Amino acid sequence: MMILGWKKRYKEILNEFKYAEKEDKESAIILNSILKKTNVNKKIINLIKGKTVLVIGSGPSLASAIPKLKNYKKIVKIAADSSIKPLVANGIIPDIIVTDLDGDVKTLEKIGKTKCVFVVHAHGDNIEKLEFVKKFKNCIGTTQSTPFDKIENYGGFTDGDRGVFLANHFQAKKIILMGMDFGDQIGKYSETKRSDRKRKLMKLKRGESLLKWLSSFTKAELFTTSKAIEGFKKISYKELDIIIT
């Protein structure tokens, strides 16, 4: 099942970024053939349903968010893979990692056999990387196209906003963004090449628009400690302590 209205937004993404749906589907088929049948979905439900969830990105505000994240050991954390390297370096292991396998390979492999759940996204540009999922103990696959068999579609485009859509799908009570700054600045942890900057900013803009759309129908309470975003209540770290407790 896809979110009502997702097909329209997926077509917009294909047109804007000149992606080929055929290649997305090919990647999803390959990932599906690699993945094993598991009960990971049940594990995600137990982690998220009715809970407060932190979704972590690698924006400029991640540096200031890390000390706070260390205090929230029992709060469920969903992290975009570009944030994994600094998080793990600071002793923070997310419960769920949303990745298209572009993150730091050594770090991903280091925590691949932990209880952490990997939500691996298949698209036309990462086909050659998909074998890497064999290094993950707990793993499910996603696509932006039509879901099938072991491949899901929860919505979302970038790793960060896919994490928010994931939390929404599994009925989180509160979703709080940390280190997710949509705008004209790219965080140092994203390791975006200078030549890729324009495209990265386009992706961030698209991700932001999808979160604005999500805010119009989700039942979850939405907050952000990062850059203000329409549909999400902007809060301070002091307010965050109150919301979490």
Secondary structure, DSSP 8 states (H G I E B T S, - for coil): ---TTHHHHHHHHHHHHT--HHHHHHHHHHHHHH----SHHHHHHHHHTTSEEEEE--STTHHHHHHHHTT-TTSEEEEEGGGHHHHHHTT---SEEEESS-S-HHHHHHTTTSS-EEEEE--TT-GGGGGGGGG-SEEEEE-SS--BTTEE----SSHHHHHHHHHHHTT-SEEEEES---SS---GGG---GGGHHHHHHHHHHHHHHHHHHHTT--SEEEESSS--TTSEE--HHHHHHHH-
